[in-house]
Amino acid sequence: MEQIILGGIIGGVVRGLVGFVKYRYSYKDVKFDIVKLSSTAAISGLVGLISSFTVKELGFSFLGAPSMSFAMAIIVGYAGGDFLENLYKIILKNPSLTVPPEQPK
């Protein structure tokens, strides 16, 4: 279980750092802000943790593996935000996060 938690956090933090670096080098005259970097990494780590824990608890298997490995948790943590959004769409059979699902008649 600790591997899943740590892997999710590591994947999320790496995703946050990559996003911060892309933002910083995409625009001119962007100053380094430690608060922005820290908050981005923390939020991304939390999303990575939630997504890896969600995958584990739902019992999804990858490539026939009986449980999620550390490497898989890092990958799921890295893709956490996108993964949670798509999981929501699949489970609720709703193509959009902004439109509420149709109620049965």
Phi and psi in radians as a Rosetta constraint file:
Dihedral C 1 N 2 CA 2 C 2 CIRCULARHARMONIC -1.105 0.35
Dihedral N 2 CA 2 C 2 N 3 CIRCULARHARMONIC -0.582 0.35
Dihedral C 2 N 3 CA 3 C 3 CIRCULARHARMONIC -1.128 0.35
Dihedral N 3 CA 3 C 3 N 4 CIRCULARHARMONIC -0.664 0.35
Dihedral C 3 N 4 CA 4 C 4 CIRCULARHARMONIC -1.161 0.35
Dihedral N 4 CA 4 C 4 N 5 CIRCULARHARMONIC -0.779 0.35
Dihedral C 4 N 5 CA 5 C 5 CIRCULARHARMONIC -1.109 0.35
Dihedral N 5 CA 5 C 5 N 6 CIRCULARHARMONIC -0.878 0.35
Dihedral C 5 N 6 CA 6 C 6 CIRCULARHARMONIC -1.130 0.35
Dihedral N 6 CA 6 C 6 N 7 CIRCULARHARMONIC -0.737 0.35
Dihedral C 6 N 7 CA 7 C 7 CIRCULARHARMONIC -1.078 0.35
Dihedral N 7 CA 7 C 7 N 8 CIRCULARHARMONIC -0.756 0.35
Dihedral C 7 N 8 CA 8 C 8 CIRCULARHARMONIC -1.092 0.35
Dihedral N 8 CA 8 C 8 N 9 CIRCULARHARMONIC -0.750 0.35
Dihedral C 8 N 9 CA 9 C 9 CIRCULARHARMONIC -1.146 0.35
Dihedral N 9 CA 9 C 9 N 10 CIRCULARHARMONIC -0.789 0.35
Dihedral C 9 N 10 CA 10 C 10 CIRCULARHARMONIC -1.059 0.35
Dihedral N 10 CA 10 C 10 N 11 CIRCULARHARMONIC -0.821 0.35
Dihedral C 10 N 11 CA 11 C 11 CIRCULARHARMONIC -1.048 0.35
Dihedral N 11 CA 11 C 11 N 12 CIRCULARHARMONIC -0.744 0.35
Dihedral C 11 N 12 CA 12 C 12 CIRCULARHARMONIC -1.153 0.35
Dihedral N 12 CA 12 C 12 N 13 CIRCULARHARMONIC -0.733 0.35
Dihedral C 12 N 13 CA 13 C 13 CIRCULARHARMONIC -1.133 0.35
Dihedral N 13 CA 13 C 13 N 14 CIRCULARHARMONIC -0.732 0.35
Dihedral C 13 N 14 CA 14 C 14 CIRCULARHARMONIC -1.069 0.35
Dihedral N 14 CA 14 C 14 N 15 CIRCULARHARMONIC -0.742 0.35
Dihedral C 14 N 15 CA 15 C 15 CIRCULARHARMONIC -1.060 0.35
Dihedral N 15 CA 15 C 15 N 16 CIRCULARHARMONIC -0.759 0.35
Dihedral C 15 N 16 CA 16 C 16 CIRCULARHARMONIC -1.097 0.35
Dihedral N 16 CA 16 C 16 N 17 CIRCULARHARMONIC -0.729 0.35
Dihedral C 16 N 17 CA 17 C 17 CIRCULARHARMONIC -1.159 0.35
Dihedral N 17 CA 17 C 17 N 18 CIRCULARHARMONIC -0.703 0.35
Dihedral C 17 N 18 CA 18 C 18 CIRCULARHARMONIC -1.095 0.35
Dihedral N 18 CA 18 C 18 N 19 CIRCULARHARMONIC -0.755 0.35
Dihedral C 18 N 19 CA 19 C 19 CIRCULARHARMONIC -1.091 0.35
Dihedral N 19 CA 19 C 19 N 20 CIRCULARHARMONIC -0.707 0.35
Dihedral C 19 N 20 CA 20 C 20 CIRCULARHARMONIC -1.133 0.35
Dihedral N 20 CA 20 C 20 N 21 CIRCULARHARMONIC -0.773 0.35
Dihedral C 20 N 21 CA 21 C 21 CIRCULARHARMONIC -1.127 0.35
Dihedral N 21 CA 21 C 21 N 22 CIRCULARHARMONIC -0.737 0.35
Dihedral C 21 N 22 CA 22 C 22 CIRCULARHARMONIC -1.083 0.35
Dihedral N 22 CA 22 C 22 N 23 CIRCULARHARMONIC -0.744 0.35
Dihedral C 22 N 23 CA 23 C 23 CIRCULARHARMONIC -1.087 0.35
Dihedral N 23 CA 23 C 23 N 24 CIRCULARHARMONIC -0.782 0.35
Dihedral C 23 N 24 CA 24 C 24 CIRCULARHARMONIC -1.111 0.35
Dihedral N 24 CA 24 C 24 N 25 CIRCULARHARMONIC -0.683 0.35
Dihedral C 24 N 25 CA 25 C 25 CIRCULARHARMONIC -1.649 0.35
Dihedral N 25 CA 25 C 25 N 26 CIRCULARHARMONIC -0.004 0.35
Dihedral C 25 N 26 CA 26 C 26 CIRCULARHARMONIC -1.489 0.35
Dihedral N 26 CA 26 C 26 N 27 CIRCULARHARMONIC -0.384 0.35
Dihedral C 26 N 27 CA 27 C 27 CIRCULARHARMONIC -2.156 0.35
Dihedral N 27 CA 27 C 27 N 28 CIRCULARHARMONIC 2.646 0.35
Dihedral C 27 N 28 CA 28 C 28 CIRCULARHARMONIC -1.433 0.35
Dihedral N 28 CA 28 C 28 N 29 CIRCULARHARMONIC 2.661 0.35
Dihedral C 28 N 29 CA 29 C 29 CIRCULARHARMONIC 1.024 0.35
Dihedral N 29 CA 29 C 29 N 30 CIRCULARHARMONIC 0.649 0.35
Dihedral C 29 N 30 CA 30 C 30 CIRCULARHARMONIC -1.607 0.35
Dihedral N 30 CA 30 C 30 N 31 CIRCULARHARMONIC 2.108 0.35
Dihedral C 30 N 31 CA 31 C 31 CIRCULARHARMONIC -1.518 0.35
Dihedral N 31 CA 31 C 31 N 32 CIRCULARHARMONIC 2.630 0.35
Dihedral C 31 N 32 CA 32 C 32 CIRCULARHARMONIC -1.249 0.35
Dihedral N 32 CA 32 C 32 N 33 CIRCULARHARMONIC 2.281 0.35
Dihedral C 32 N 33 CA 33 C 33 CIRCULARHARMONIC -2.268 0.35
Dihedral N 33 CA 33 C 33 N 34 CIRCULARHARMONIC 1.896 0.35
Dihedral C 33 N 34 CA 34 C 34 CIRCULARHARMONIC -1.110 0.35
Dihedral N 34 CA 34 C 34 N 35 CIRCULARHARMONIC -0.570 0.35
Dihedral C 34 N 35 CA 35 C 35 CIRCULARHARMONIC -1.166 0.35
Dihedral N 35 CA 35 C 35 N 36 CIRCULARHARMONIC -0.762 0.35
Dihedral C 35 N 36 CA 36 C 36 CIRCULARHARMONIC -1.137 0.35
Dihedral N 36 CA 36 C 36 N 37 CIRCULARHARMONIC -0.738 0.35
Dihedral C 36 N 37 CA 37 C 37 CIRCULARHARMONIC -1.097 0.35
Dihedral N 37 CA 37 C 37 N 38 CIRCULARHARMONIC -0.808 0.35
Dihedral C 37 N 38 CA 38 C 38 CIRCULARHARMONIC -1.122 0.35
Dihedral N 38 CA 38 C 38 N 39 CIRCULARHARMONIC -0.768 0.35
Dihedral C 38 N 39 CA 39 C 39 CIRCULARHARMONIC -1.184 0.35
Dihedral N 39 CA 39 C 39 N 40 CIRCULARHARMONIC -0.680 0.35
Dihedral C 39 N 40 CA 40 C 40 CIRCULARHARMONIC -1.083 0.35
Dihedral N 40 CA 40 C 40 N 41 CIRCULARHARMONIC -0.813 0.35
Dihedral C 40 N 41 CA 41 C 41 CIRCULARHARMONIC -1.130 0.35
Dihedral N 41 CA 41 C 41 N 42 CIRCULARHARMONIC -0.705 0.35
Dihedral C 41 N 42 CA 42 C 42 CIRCULARHARMONIC -1.168 0.35
Dihedral N 42 CA 42 C 42 N 43 CIRCULARHARMONIC -0.796 0.35
Dihedral C 42 N 43 CA 43 C 43 CIRCULARHARMONIC -1.143 0.35
Dihedral N 43 CA 43 C 43 N 44 CIRCULARHARMONIC -0.752 0.35
Dihedral C 43 N 44 CA 44 C 44 CIRCULARHARMONIC -1.133 0.35
Dihedral N 44 CA 44 C 44 N 45 CIRCULARHARMONIC -0.666 0.35
Dihedral C 44 N 45 CA 45 C 45 CIRCULARHARMONIC -1.099 0.35
Dihedral N 45 CA 45 C 45 N 46 CIRCULARHARMONIC -0.712 0.35
Dihedral C 45 N 46 CA 46 C 46 CIRCULARHARMONIC -1.133 0.35
Dihedral N 46 CA 46 C 46 N 47 CIRCULARHARMONIC -0.747 0.35
Dihedral C 46 N 47 CA 47 C 47 CIRCULARHARMONIC -1.129 0.35
Dihedral N 47 CA 47 C 47 N 48 CIRCULARHARMONIC -0.703 0.35
Dihedral C 47 N 48 CA 48 C 48 CIRCULARHARMONIC -1.096 0.35
Dihedral N 48 CA 48 C 48 N 49 CIRCULARHARMONIC -0.722 0.35
Dihedral C 48 N 49 CA 49 C 49 CIRCULARHARMONIC -1.080 0.35
Dihedral N 49 CA 49 C 49 N 50 CIRCULARHARMONIC -0.839 0.35
Dihedral C 49 N 50 CA 50 C 50 CIRCULARHARMONIC -1.072 0.35
Dihedral N 50 CA 50 C 50 N 51 CIRCULARHARMONIC -0.761 0.35
Dihedral C 50 N 51 CA 51 C 51 CIRCULARHARMONIC -1.197 0.35
Dihedral N 51 CA 51 C 51 N 52 CIRCULARHARMONIC -0.735 0.35
Dihedral C 51 N 52 CA 52 C 52 CIRCULARHARMONIC -1.185 0.35
Dihedral N 52 CA 52 C 52 N 53 CIRCULARHARMONIC -0.667 0.35
Dihedral C 52 N 53 CA 53 C 53 CIRCULARHARMONIC -1.157 0.35
Dihedral N 53 CA 53 C 53 N 54 CIRCULARHARMONIC -0.682 0.35
Dihedral C 53 N 54 CA 54 C 54 CIRCULARHARMONIC -1.087 0.35
Dihedral N 54 CA 54 C 54 N 55 CIRCULARHARMONIC -0.791 0.35
Dihedral C 54 N 55 CA 55 C 55 CIRCULARHARMONIC -1.089 0.35
Dihedral N 55 CA 55 C 55 N 56 CIRCULARHARMONIC -0.749 0.35
Dihedral C 55 N 56 CA 56 C 56 CIRCULARHARMONIC -1.101 0.35
Dihedral N 56 CA 56 C 56 N 57 CIRCULARHARMONIC -0.808 0.35
Dihedral C 56 N 57 CA 57 C 57 CIRCULARHARMONIC -1.225 0.35
Dihedral N 57 CA 57 C 57 N 58 CIRCULARHARMONIC -0.502 0.35
Dihedral C 57 N 58 CA 58 C 58 CIRCULARHARMONIC -1.339 0.35
Dihedral N 58 CA 58 C 58 N 59 CIRCULARHARMONIC -0.251 0.35
Dihedral C 58 N 59 CA 59 C 59 CIRCULARHARMONIC 1.391 0.35
Dihedral N 59 CA 59 C 59 N 60 CIRCULARHARMONIC 0.375 0.35
Dihedral C 59 N 60 CA 60 C 60 CIRCULARHARMONIC -1.149 0.35
Dihedral N 60 CA 60 C 60 N 61 CIRCULARHARMONIC 2.492 0.35
Dihedral C 60 N 61 CA 61 C 61 CIRCULARHARMONIC -2.002 0.35
Dihedral N 61 CA 61 C 61 N 62 CIRCULARHARMONIC 2.609 0.35
Dihedral C 61 N 62 CA 62 C 62 CIRCULARHARMONIC -2.073 0.35
Dihedral N 62 CA 62 C 62 N 63 CIRCULARHARMONIC 2.209 0.35
Dihedral C 62 N 63 CA 63 C 63 CIRCULARHARMONIC 0.909 0.35
Dihedral N 63 CA 63 C 63 N 64 CIRCULARHARMONIC 0.603 0.35
Dihedral C 63 N 64 CA 64 C 64 CIRCULARHARMONIC 1.381 0.35
Dihedral N 64 CA 64 C 64 N 65 CIRCULARHARMONIC 0.051 0.35
Dihedral C 64 N 65 CA 65 C 65 CIRCULARHARMONIC -1.246 0.35
Dihedral N 65 CA 65 C 65 N 66 CIRCULARHARMONIC 2.395 0.35
Dihedral C 65 N 66 CA 66 C 66 CIRCULARHARMONIC -1.223 0.35
Dihedral N 66 CA 66 C 66 N 67 CIRCULARHARMONIC -0.418 0.35
Dihedral C 66 N 67 CA 67 C 67 CIRCULARHARMONIC -2.533 0.35
Dihedral N 67 CA 67 C 67 N 68 CIRCULARHARMONIC 2.935 0.35
Dihedral C 67 N 68 CA 68 C 68 CIRCULARHARMONIC -1.374 0.35
Dihedral N 68 CA 68 C 68 N 69 CIRCULARHARMONIC 2.294 0.35
Dihedral C 68 N 69 CA 69 C 69 CIRCULARHARMONIC -1.545 0.35
Dihedral N 69 CA 69 C 69 N 70 CIRCULARHARMONIC 3.014 0.35
Dihedral C 69 N 70 CA 70 C 70 CIRCULARHARMONIC -1.065 0.35
Dihedral N 70 CA 70 C 70 N 71 CIRCULARHARMONIC -0.773 0.35
Dihedral C 70 N 71 CA 71 C 71 CIRCULARHARMONIC -1.102 0.35
Dihedral N 71 CA 71 C 71 N 72 CIRCULARHARMONIC -0.698 0.35
Dihedral C 71 N 72 CA 72 C 72 CIRCULARHARMONIC -1.144 0.35
Dihedral N 72 CA 72 C 72 N 73 CIRCULARHARMONIC -0.646 0.35
Dihedral C 72 N 73 CA 73 C 73 CIRCULARHARMONIC -1.136 0.35
Dihedral N 73 CA 73 C 73 N 74 CIRCULARHARMONIC -0.647 0.35
Dihedral C 73 N 74 CA 74 C 74 CIRCULARHARMONIC -1.124 0.35
Dihedral N 74 CA 74 C 74 N 75 CIRCULARHARMONIC -0.769 0.35
Dihedral C 74 N 75 CA 75 C 75 CIRCULARHARMONIC -1.116 0.35
Dihedral N 75 CA 75 C 75 N 76 CIRCULARHARMONIC -0.792 0.35
Dihedral C 75 N 76 CA 76 C 76 CIRCULARHARMONIC -1.126 0.35
Dihedral N 76 CA 76 C 76 N 77 CIRCULARHARMONIC -0.679 0.35
Dihedral C 76 N 77 CA 77 C 77 CIRCULARHARMONIC -1.123 0.35
Dihedral N 77 CA 77 C 77 N 78 CIRCULARHARMONIC -0.670 0.35
Dihedral C 77 N 78 CA 78 C 78 CIRCULARHARMONIC -1.136 0.35
Dihedral N 78 CA 78 C 78 N 79 CIRCULARHARMONIC -0.720 0.35
Dihedral C 78 N 79 CA 79 C 79 CIRCULARHARMONIC -1.665 0.35
Dihedral N 79 CA 79 C 79 N 80 CIRCULARHARMONIC 0.354 0.35
Dihedral C 79 N 80 CA 80 C 80 CIRCULARHARMONIC -0.882 0.35
Dihedral N 80 CA 80 C 80 N 81 CIRCULARHARMONIC -0.964 0.35
Dihedral C 80 N 81 CA 81 C 81 CIRCULARHARMONIC -1.068 0.35
Dihedral N 81 CA 81 C 81 N 82 CIRCULARHARMONIC -0.821 0.35
Dihedral C 81 N 82 CA 82 C 82 CIRCULARHARMONIC -1.120 0.35
Dihedral N 82 CA 82 C 82 N 83 CIRCULARHARMONIC -0.696 0.35
Dihedral C 82 N 83 CA 83 C 83 CIRCULARHARMONIC -1.108 0.35
Dihedral N 83 CA 83 C 83 N 84 CIRCULARHARMONIC -0.824 0.35
Dihedral C 83 N 84 CA 84 C 84 CIRCULARHARMONIC -1.101 0.35
Dihedral N 84 CA 84 C 84 N 85 CIRCULARHARMONIC -0.677 0.35
Dihedral C 84 N 85 CA 85 C 85 CIRCULARHARMONIC -1.100 0.35
Dihedral N 85 CA 85 C 85 N 86 CIRCULARHARMONIC -0.790 0.35
Dihedral C 85 N 86 CA 86 C 86 CIRCULARHARMONIC -1.230 0.35
Dihedral N 86 CA 86 C 86 N 87 CIRCULARHARMONIC -0.600 0.35
Dihedral C 86 N 87 CA 87 C 87 CIRCULARHARMONIC -1.100 0.35
Dihedral N 87 CA 87 C 87 N 88 CIRCULARHARMONIC -0.723 0.35
Dihedral C 87 N 88 CA 88 C 88 CIRCULARHARMONIC -1.020 0.35
Dihedral N 88 CA 88 C 88 N 89 CIRCULARHARMONIC -0.804 0.35
Dihedral C 88 N 89 CA 89 C 89 CIRCULARHARMONIC -1.125 0.35
Dihedral N 89 CA 89 C 89 N 90 CIRCULARHARMONIC -0.662 0.35
Dihedral C 89 N 90 CA 90 C 90 CIRCULARHARMONIC -1.237 0.35
Dihedral N 90 CA 90 C 90 N 91 CIRCULARHARMONIC -0.850 0.35
Dihedral C 90 N 91 CA 91 C 91 CIRCULARHARMONIC -1.139 0.35
Dihedral N 91 CA 91 C 91 N 92 CIRCULARHARMONIC -0.790 0.35
Dihedral C 91 N 92 CA 92 C 92 CIRCULARHARMONIC -1.547 0.35
Dihedral N 92 CA 92 C 92 N 93 CIRCULARHARMONIC -0.044 0.35
Dihedral C 92 N 93 CA 93 C 93 CIRCULARHARMONIC 0.893 0.35
Dihedral N 93 CA 93 C 93 N 94 CIRCULARHARMONIC 0.799 0.35
Dihedral C 93 N 94 CA 94 C 94 CIRCULARHARMONIC -2.169 0.35
Dihedral N 94 CA 94 C 94 N 95 CIRCULARHARMONIC 2.127 0.35
Dihedral C 94 N 95 CA 95 C 95 CIRCULARHARMONIC -1.311 0.35
Dihedral N 95 CA 95 C 95 N 96 CIRCULARHARMONIC -0.071 0.35
Dihedral C 95 N 96 CA 96 C 96 CIRCULARHARMONIC -2.448 0.35
Dihedral N 96 CA 96 C 96 N 97 CIRCULARHARMONIC 2.539 0.35
Dihedral C 96 N 97 CA 97 C 97 CIRCULARHARMONIC -1.404 0.35
Dihedral N 97 CA 97 C 97 N 98 CIRCULARHARMONIC -0.401 0.35
Dihedral C 97 N 98 CA 98 C 98 CIRCULARHARMONIC -1.569 0.35
Dihedral N 98 CA 98 C 98 N 99 CIRCULARHARMONIC -0.291 0.35
Dihedral C 98 N 99 CA 99 C 99 CIRCULARHARMONIC -1.832 0.35
Dihedral N 99 CA 99 C 99 N 100 CIRCULARHARMONIC 2.180 0.35
Dihedral C 99 N 100 CA 100 C 100 CIRCULARHARMONIC -1.145 0.35
Dihedral N 100 CA 100 C 100 N 101 CIRCULARHARMONIC 2.604 0.35
Dihedral C 100 N 101 CA 101 C 101 CIRCULARHARMONIC -1.097 0.35
Dihedral N 101 CA 101 C 101 N 102 CIRCULARHARMONIC 2.643 0.35
Dihedral C 101 N 102 CA 102 C 102 CIRCULARHARMONIC -1.217 0.35
Dihedral N 102 CA 102 C 102 N 103 CIRCULARHARMONIC 2.449 0.35
Dihedral C 102 N 103 CA 103 C 103 CIRCULARHARMONIC -1.490 0.35
Dihedral N 103 CA 103 C 103 N 104 CIRCULARHARMONIC 2.430 0.35
Dihedral C 103 N 104 CA 104 C 104 CIRCULARHARMONIC -1.125 0.35
Dihedral N 104 CA 104 C 104 N 105 CIRCULARHARMONIC 2.517 0.35
